[in-house]
Amino acid sequence: MPGPDPAHWLHRLTAAEWLAAAETELQRAETALARRAMRPGVTHARRAAGMAWNAVLVERPDDRAGRSYMEHVVALATSAALPLEVQQAAQRLRDTPPMPPTLVTLGRPDLAPAKAARLLIDYARRLTETIGPLN
């Protein structure tokens, strides 16, 4: 059922609302990663990417993407139909351990999960602008 449906896991938000939610999650990821809180940072980055993909799924449902945010990330990481940079960003999110390394290096915190989520959000935004509603 296209359009907002509070009872449906996907259609409870519009594509634009899913993208806005993804941006909020990305901000949380960046904040957490900047303070070296790896577990919440990676979790928020994965959620951001998954929410962004929900925006695409609202317009073009695809059961292969699964329902959870992590299922979306895994599906994106293994989809040969997507541009290589999108697959690689999803692979980074899929493969980044949520626990910090045993030895923490000095210097800048690792923001790679947030950068990967940003790439996926931007890709999802371009897709939703291109494909538009089914109707």
C-alpha positions as CSV (number, residue, x, y, z in Angstrom):
1,M,0.0,0.0,0.0
2,P,1.7,3.2,-1.1
3,G,1.6,6.2,1.2
4,P,1.7,6.5,5.0
5,D,0.3,3.5,6.9
6,P,1.3,3.6,10.6
7,A,0.7,-0.1,10.9
8,H,3.1,-1.1,8.1
9,W,6.8,-1.5,8.8
10,L,7.8,0.2,5.5
11,H,4.9,2.5,4.7
12,R,4.7,4.2,8.1
13,L,6.9,6.9,6.6
14,T,7.1,8.4,3.1
15,A,10.4,8.3,1.1
16,A,11.2,11.8,2.2
17,E,10.5,11.0,5.8
18,W,12.7,7.9,5.7
19,L,15.5,10.1,4.2
20,A,15.1,12.7,7.0
21,A,15.2,9.9,9.6
22,A,18.4,8.6,7.9
23,E,20.0,12.0,8.2
24,T,19.2,12.1,11.9
25,E,20.7,8.7,12.4
26,L,23.8,9.8,10.5
27,Q,24.2,12.8,12.8
28,R,24.1,10.4,15.8
29,A,26.6,8.2,14.1
30,E,29.0,11.0,13.5
31,T,28.7,12.3,17.0
32,A,29.3,8.9,18.5
33,L,32.2,8.1,16.3
34,A,33.8,11.5,16.9
35,R,33.9,10.6,20.6
36,R,35.3,7.1,19.7
37,A,32.1,5.4,20.8
38,M,32.4,2.7,18.2
39,R,29.4,0.5,19.0
40,P,26.7,3.2,18.9
41,G,28.5,4.9,16.0
42,V,28.5,1.8,13.8
43,T,24.9,1.0,14.9
44,H,23.7,4.4,14.0
45,A,25.6,4.4,10.7
46,R,24.0,1.0,9.8
47,R,20.5,2.3,10.8
48,A,21.1,5.4,8.7
49,A,21.9,3.4,5.6
50,G,19.0,1.1,6.2
51,M,16.5,3.9,6.7
52,A,17.7,5.5,3.5
53,W,17.2,2.2,1.7
54,N,13.6,2.1,3.1
55,A,13.1,5.4,1.1
56,V,13.9,3.4,-2.1
57,L,11.8,0.4,-1.0
58,V,8.8,2.7,-0.5
59,E,8.9,3.6,-4.2
60,R,10.1,0.2,-5.5
61,P,9.5,-2.7,-3.1
62,D,12.1,-5.5,-3.3
63,D,11.7,-8.5,-1.0
64,R,15.4,-9.4,-1.6
65,A,16.3,-6.4,0.6
66,G,14.8,-7.9,3.7
67,R,13.0,-5.9,6.4
68,S,15.7,-4.9,8.9
69,Y,18.2,-2.2,8.4
70,M,21.0,-4.7,8.6
71,E,19.4,-7.0,6.1
72,H,19.3,-4.0,3.8
73,V,23.0,-3.3,4.3
74,V,23.8,-7.0,3.6
75,A,21.7,-7.0,0.5
76,L,23.4,-3.8,-0.8
77,A,26.8,-5.3,-0.1
78,T,26.1,-8.3,-2.2
79,S,24.1,-6.8,-5.1
80,A,26.0,-6.9,-8.4
81,A,23.3,-4.6,-9.9
82,L,24.6,-1.6,-7.8
83,P,27.6,0.7,-8.6
84,L,30.8,-0.7,-7.1
85,E,31.2,2.3,-4.7
86,V,27.7,1.6,-3.3
87,Q,28.5,-2.1,-2.8
88,Q,31.8,-1.2,-1.1
89,A,30.2,1.3,1.2
90,A,27.7,-1.3,2.2
91,Q,30.4,-3.9,2.7
92,R,32.3,-1.5,5.0
93,L,29.2,-1.1,7.1
94,R,28.5,-4.8,7.1
95,D,32.1,-5.7,7.9
96,T,33.0,-3.0,10.5
97,P,33.0,-4.6,13.9
98,P,30.9,-2.7,16.4
99,M,33.5,-3.1,19.1
100,P,36.5,-0.8,19.2
101,P,39.9,-2.3,18.5
102,T,41.9,-3.5,21.5
103,L,44.5,-0.8,20.9
104,V,43.1,2.6,20.2
105,T,45.3,4.6,18.0
106,L,46.1,8.3,18.7
107,G,44.9,10.8,16.2
108,R,41.6,11.4,14.5
109,P,38.7,9.0,15.2
110,D,37.6,6.6,12.5
111,L,34.6,8.1,10.8
112,A,34.6,5.6,7.9
113,P,31.3,4.0,8.9
114,A,29.6,7.5,8.8
115,K,31.2,8.2,5.5
116,A,29.9,4.9,4.1
117,A,26.4,5.6,5.4
118,R,26.6,9.1,3.8
119,L,27.4,7.6,0.4
120,L,24.5,5.2,0.7
121,I,22.1,8.0,1.8
122,D,23.1,10.1,-1.1
123,Y,22.7,7.2,-3.5
124,A,19.2,6.4,-2.1
125,R,18.3,10.1,-2.4
126,R,19.3,10.2,-6.1
127,L,17.4,7.0,-6.7
128,T,14.2,8.3,-5.1
129,E,14.4,11.5,-7.1
130,T,14.9,9.5,-10.3
131,I,12.4,6.7,-9.8
132,G,9.6,8.6,-8.1
133,P,6.3,7.0,-7.0
134,L,4.9,4.0,-8.7
135,N,1.6,5.7,-9.4
